[in-house]
Amino acid sequence: MKLVAKMIAGSLALTFAAGVASAGEKWDMPMAYNDGNFHTKNGKLFAEAVTACTGGELEITVHGGGSLFKGNEIKRAVQTGQAQIGERILSAHQNENAVFGFDSVPFMATSFEDSEKLKQAANDTLNAVLAKQNLVMLYSVPWPPQGLYFKKEVNAVADMKGIKFRSYNAATGRLAELSGMLPVQIEAAELVQALATGVADSFISSGSTGYDKKVWEHLSHFYDTQAWLPRNTVFANKKAFEALPAQSQNCLKSSGMLASAAGTARSEQLTGWYLTELAANGMAVAAPSDQLKADLQAIGATMSSEWTEAAGADGKAIVDAYKGM
């Protein structure tokens, strides 16, 4: 993985060195996470690579932190052409199509290796769904494995009853319901305020979110449940993409391949570091107790069955392809 990261870094450096020959078409790329987040940093490298690859014929400006469109507005903005390209955690749109939740089925894919296999299993179906919505997928990058944040010690699902839980998609909302918590829909940009004002007292996410948001100022415990690895996906407006010259389209695709590999390598590299930083800032970081793990596995089995039923034939095809790898 280190070798792959070095190769990717070298390729990007060579691409950037090519320079920009002339100013051309300009695209806006809204992203939900702040400029310090590794997804946003990766998105900026992708944008620079595209501009260099096209010789300045296509320039992409990244707008991080929900500054151009909020997280829950980005997908719609790109579909309708208000922005030509953007990044979104597609599982947040599982209510539109259950397929979007393929990466948030608890305990189906809990490692980077399995996450990659699951993505490959879902690619054809996901691309077809997006195409019908006037979108073209360019790349996706997984978050580190998801864990649970609380402001108290939790040793079993019974200890969660009544806790206000930040949800960001159908899977997290259902997790809250099945564990007796109270789901509250909150976008990433509003998470710190929600924790500070008591709107939410708990959430599930990676160590990245905890570190970026300094959640140790409001919460005390992190349980490394490794429930799933959700993906942030970068997609373009299909009409805008198809209107580009073939060279620019190829640059978007090739730069996306590099960004996917580089972002995934960085996510894996940072996984342990984030947890070390949470502990260094006073949080209790631990694996879930045997009872909590068993309780969550039972909830995961229920959610997996529900997702497969909701996704129908498409969901079954994804799961079957994944299990066959």
C-alpha positions as CSV (number, residue, x, y, z in Angstrom):
1,M,0.0,0.0,0.0
2,K,2.9,2.4,0.8
3,L,4.4,1.6,-2.6
4,V,1.1,2.3,-4.3
5,A,0.8,5.6,-2.5
6,K,4.3,6.6,-3.6
7,M,3.5,5.7,-7.2
8,I,0.3,7.7,-7.1
9,A,2.0,10.7,-5.6
10,G,4.7,10.6,-8.2
11,S,2.1,10.3,-11.0
12,L,0.2,13.3,-9.6
13,A,3.4,15.3,-9.3
14,L,4.3,14.7,-12.9
15,T,0.8,15.6,-14.0
16,F,0.9,18.9,-12.0
17,A,4.3,19.7,-13.5
18,A,2.8,19.7,-17.0
19,G,1.4,23.1,-16.1
20,V,-1.7,24.9,-17.4
21,A,-1.5,26.1,-21.0
22,S,-4.7,28.2,-21.2
23,A,-7.9,29.1,-19.4
24,G,-10.9,27.1,-20.4
25,E,-14.3,25.9,-19.1
26,K,-14.7,26.4,-15.4
27,W,-16.6,23.9,-13.1
28,D,-17.6,24.3,-9.5
29,M,-17.2,21.3,-7.1
30,P,-19.1,21.6,-3.8
31,M,-17.9,19.3,-1.0
32,A,-19.5,18.9,2.4
33,Y,-16.4,18.5,4.6
34,N,-13.9,21.2,5.7
35,D,-10.7,22.0,3.9
36,G,-8.6,20.0,6.5
37,N,-10.5,16.8,5.9
38,F,-8.6,14.2,3.8
39,H,-11.5,13.8,1.4
40,T,-11.5,17.5,0.6
41,K,-7.7,17.6,0.3
42,N,-8.0,14.6,-2.1
43,G,-10.7,16.4,-4.1
44,K,-8.4,19.4,-4.5
45,L,-5.6,17.2,-5.8
46,F,-8.1,15.6,-8.2
47,A,-9.2,19.1,-9.4
48,E,-5.6,20.2,-10.0
49,A,-4.8,16.9,-11.9
50,V,-7.8,17.5,-14.2
51,T,-6.8,21.1,-14.9
52,A,-3.2,20.0,-15.7
53,C,-4.3,17.0,-17.7
54,T,-6.6,19.1,-19.9
55,G,-4.0,21.9,-20.3
56,G,-6.3,24.3,-18.7
57,E,-9.3,23.4,-20.9
58,L,-11.2,22.4,-17.8
59,E,-10.7,24.1,-14.4
60,I,-12.4,22.8,-11.3
61,T,-12.8,25.0,-8.2
62,V,-13.4,23.1,-5.0
63,H,-15.8,24.6,-2.4
64,G,-15.3,22.8,0.9
65,G,-17.2,22.8,4.1
66,G,-20.6,23.1,2.5
67,S,-19.8,26.7,1.6
68,L,-21.4,26.5,-1.9
69,F,-24.1,23.9,-1.2
70,K,-24.8,22.1,2.1
71,G,-24.2,18.3,2.1
72,N,-27.8,17.4,1.6
73,E,-28.1,19.9,-1.3
74,I,-25.0,18.8,-3.3
75,K,-26.5,15.8,-5.2
76,R,-29.5,17.7,-6.4
77,A,-27.4,20.7,-7.3
78,V,-25.2,18.5,-9.6
79,Q,-28.2,16.7,-11.1
80,T,-29.9,20.0,-12.1
81,G,-26.7,21.7,-13.3
82,Q,-26.4,24.3,-10.6
83,A,-22.9,22.7,-10.1
84,Q,-21.2,20.6,-12.7
85,I,-19.5,18.2,-10.3
86,G,-19.7,17.5,-6.6
87,E,-19.0,15.0,-3.8
88,R,-21.6,13.3,-1.6
89,I,-22.0,10.3,0.7
90,L,-24.6,8.5,-1.5
91,S,-26.0,6.4,1.4
92,A,-27.6,9.6,2.6
93,H,-29.9,9.3,-0.4
94,Q,-31.0,5.7,0.3
95,N,-34.6,6.9,0.5
96,E,-34.4,7.6,-3.3
97,N,-33.0,4.2,-4.1
98,A,-32.0,1.5,-1.7
99,V,-29.0,0.7,-3.8
100,F,-27.3,3.9,-2.5
101,G,-27.1,2.2,0.9
102,F,-24.9,-0.7,-0.3
103,D,-21.9,0.6,1.6
104,S,-23.7,1.1,4.9
105,V,-25.0,-2.4,5.7
106,P,-23.6,-3.1,9.1
107,F,-20.8,-5.7,9.3
108,M,-21.1,-6.8,5.6
109,A,-17.8,-5.2,4.6
110,T,-15.6,-4.1,7.6
111,S,-12.1,-3.8,6.1
112,F,-10.6,-1.8,3.3
113,E,-10.1,-4.9,1.2
114,D,-13.7,-6.0,1.6
115,S,-14.9,-2.4,1.0
116,E,-13.1,-2.5,-2.4
117,K,-14.7,-5.8,-3.3
118,L,-18.1,-4.5,-2.4
119,K,-17.6,-1.4,-4.5
120,Q,-16.6,-3.5,-7.5
121,A,-19.7,-5.7,-6.9
122,A,-22.0,-2.7,-6.9
123,N,-20.3,-0.6,-9.6
124,D,-22.5,-1.6,-12.6
125,T,-25.7,-1.3,-10.8
126,L,-24.7,2.0,-9.2
127,N,-23.6,3.5,-12.5
128,A,-26.9,2.6,-14.1
129,V,-28.9,4.2,-11.3
130,L,-26.8,7.4,-11.4
131,A,-27.1,7.6,-15.2
132,K,-30.9,7.7,-14.9
133,Q,-30.4,10.6,-12.6
134,N,-28.2,12.6,-15.0
135,L,-25.0,11.8,-13.1
136,V,-21.7,10.2,-14.0
137,M,-19.6,8.6,-11.2
138,L,-15.9,9.6,-11.4
139,Y,-14.5,8.1,-8.2
140,S,-15.3,7.1,-4.6
141,V,-13.2,6.9,-1.4
142,P,-14.1,5.0,1.8
143,W,-14.0,6.5,5.2
144,P,-12.1,4.6,7.9
145,P,-14.2,2.0,9.7
146,Q,-17.2,3.4,11.7
147,G,-17.3,3.5,15.4
148,L,-19.7,4.8,18.1
149,Y,-19.2,8.1,20.0
150,F,-20.8,8.6,23.4
151,K,-20.6,10.9,26.4
152,K,-20.7,8.0,28.8
153,E,-19.5,4.4,29.1
154,V,-21.6,2.0,27.1
155,N,-21.3,-1.8,27.5
156,A,-24.5,-3.0,25.9
157,V,-27.3,-1.7,23.6
158,A,-29.5,-1.4,26.7
159,D,-27.2,1.4,27.8
160,M,-28.1,3.4,24.7
161,K,-31.8,3.8,25.4
162,G,-33.0,7.4,25.1
163,I,-29.7,8.8,23.9
164,K,-30.1,11.5,21.2
165,F,-28.2,10.1,18.2
166,R,-27.0,12.0,15.2
167,S,-28.1,10.3,12.0
168,Y,-27.0,11.2,8.4
169,N,-28.6,8.4,6.3
170,A,-31.3,5.7,6.5
171,A,-28.8,3.2,8.0
172,T,-27.8,5.4,10.9
173,G,-31.4,6.3,11.6
174,R,-32.4,2.7,11.6
175,L,-29.5,1.8,13.9
176,A,-30.7,4.4,16.3
177,E,-34.2,3.0,16.3
178,L,-33.2,-0.6,16.8
179,S,-30.9,0.3,19.7
180,G,-33.5,2.5,21.5
181,M,-31.9,5.8,20.7
182,L,-33.5,8.9,19.3
183,P,-32.3,9.7,15.8
184,V,-31.7,13.3,14.9
185,Q,-30.9,14.2,11.2
186,I,-27.8,16.4,11.3
187,E,-25.4,17.2,8.4
188,A,-21.6,17.1,9.0
189,A,-21.3,20.9,9.0
190,E,-23.7,21.2,11.9
191,L,-22.4,18.4,14.0
192,V,-20.2,20.4,16.4
193,Q,-23.1,22.9,17.1
194,A,-25.5,20.0,17.7
195,L,-23.1,18.4,20.2
196,A,-22.4,21.7,22.0
197,T,-26.1,22.5,22.4
198,G,-27.2,19.0,23.3
199,V,-29.2,18.4,20.2
200,A,-27.2,15.2,19.9
201,D,-25.2,13.2,22.4
202,S,-23.9,10.4,20.3
203,F,-23.1,9.5,16.7
204,I,-21.5,6.8,14.5
205,S,-18.6,7.8,12.3
206,S,-14.9,7.2,11.7
207,G,-12.0,8.6,13.8
208,S,-11.6,11.2,11.1
209,T,-14.8,13.0,12.0
210,G,-14.0,12.9,15.7
211,Y,-10.5,14.3,15.0
212,D,-11.7,17.0,12.5
213,K,-14.5,18.1,14.8
214,K,-12.5,17.9,18.1
215,V,-15.4,16.0,19.6
216,W,-13.4,15.3,22.8
217,E,-14.6,18.8,23.8
218,H,-18.2,17.3,24.1
219,L,-17.9,13.5,24.2
220,S,-15.8,11.1,26.2
221,H,-15.9,7.6,24.7
222,F,-15.3,6.0,21.3
223,Y,-16.0,2.4,20.6
224,D,-14.2,0.9,17.6
225,T,-17.0,-1.2,16.3
226,Q,-15.8,-1.2,12.6
227,A,-19.4,-1.4,11.5
228,W,-18.9,-0.4,7.9
229,L,-16.8,1.8,5.6
230,P,-19.2,4.3,3.9
231,R,-18.0,6.0,0.8
232,N,-17.8,9.6,-0.4
233,T,-18.6,9.6,-4.2
234,V,-17.6,12.3,-6.7
235,F,-19.9,12.6,-9.7
236,A,-20.5,14.9,-12.6
237,N,-23.6,16.2,-14.3
238,K,-24.1,13.8,-17.2
239,K,-25.1,16.4,-19.7
240,A,-22.1,18.6,-18.8
241,F,-19.8,15.7,-18.9
242,E,-21.0,14.5,-22.3
243,A,-20.6,18.1,-23.7
244,L,-16.9,18.0,-23.0
245,P,-14.3,17.1,-25.6
246,A,-13.3,13.4,-25.4
247,Q,-9.8,14.4,-24.1
248,S,-11.4,16.2,-21.1
249,Q,-13.7,13.3,-20.4
250,N,-10.7,11.0,-20.4
251,C,-8.8,13.3,-18.1
252,L,-11.7,13.3,-15.6
253,K,-11.8,9.5,-15.7
254,S,-8.1,9.0,-15.4
255,S,-7.7,11.6,-12.7
256,G,-10.6,10.0,-10.9
257,M,-8.8,6.6,-10.9
258,L,-5.8,8.2,-9.3
259,A,-7.9,10.1,-6.8
260,S,-9.7,6.9,-5.8
261,A,-6.5,5.0,-5.2
262,A,-4.7,7.9,-3.5
263,G,-7.7,8.7,-1.3
264,T,-8.2,5.1,-0.3
265,A,-4.5,4.7,0.6
266,R,-4.7,7.9,2.7
267,S,-7.8,6.7,4.5
268,E,-6.2,3.4,5.4
269,Q,-3.0,5.2,6.5
270,L,-4.8,7.6,8.8
271,T,-7.2,5.1,10.4
272,G,-5.0,4.2,13.4
273,W,-3.5,7.7,13.6
274,Y,-7.0,9.2,14.2
275,L,-7.7,6.8,17.0
276,T,-4.4,7.6,18.6
277,E,-5.2,11.3,18.4
278,L,-8.6,10.8,20.0
279,A,-7.0,9.0,22.9
280,A,-4.2,11.7,23.2
281,N,-6.9,14.3,23.6
282,G,-8.6,12.5,26.5
283,M,-11.1,10.2,24.9
284,A,-11.5,6.6,26.1
285,V,-10.9,4.6,22.9
286,A,-11.7,0.9,23.1
287,A,-13.1,-2.1,21.3
288,P,-16.8,-2.8,22.1
289,S,-17.5,-5.2,25.0
290,D,-18.5,-8.8,24.1
291,Q,-22.1,-7.9,25.0
292,L,-22.1,-4.7,22.9
293,K,-20.6,-6.5,20.0
294,A,-23.2,-9.3,20.1
295,D,-26.0,-6.8,20.4
296,L,-24.7,-4.8,17.4
297,Q,-24.3,-8.0,15.4
298,A,-27.9,-8.8,16.0
299,I,-29.0,-5.4,14.9
300,G,-26.7,-5.7,11.9
301,A,-28.4,-8.9,10.8
302,T,-31.8,-7.3,10.9
303,M,-30.6,-4.3,8.9
304,S,-28.9,-6.4,6.4
305,S,-32.1,-8.4,5.8
306,E,-34.1,-5.2,5.5
307,W,-31.7,-3.6,3.0
308,T,-31.6,-6.7,0.8
309,E,-35.4,-6.8,0.7
310,A,-35.6,-3.0,0.0
311,A,-33.0,-3.2,-2.8
312,G,-34.7,-6.2,-4.4
313,A,-33.0,-7.9,-7.3
314,D,-30.3,-5.2,-7.6
315,G,-29.4,-5.7,-3.9
316,K,-29.4,-9.5,-4.2
317,A,-27.1,-9.2,-7.3
318,I,-24.7,-7.0,-5.4
319,V,-24.5,-9.2,-2.4
320,D,-24.2,-12.4,-4.5
321,A,-21.4,-10.9,-6.5
322,Y,-19.6,-9.7,-3.4
323,K,-19.8,-13.0,-1.7
324,G,-18.6,-14.7,-4.8
325,M,-15.3,-12.7,-4.9
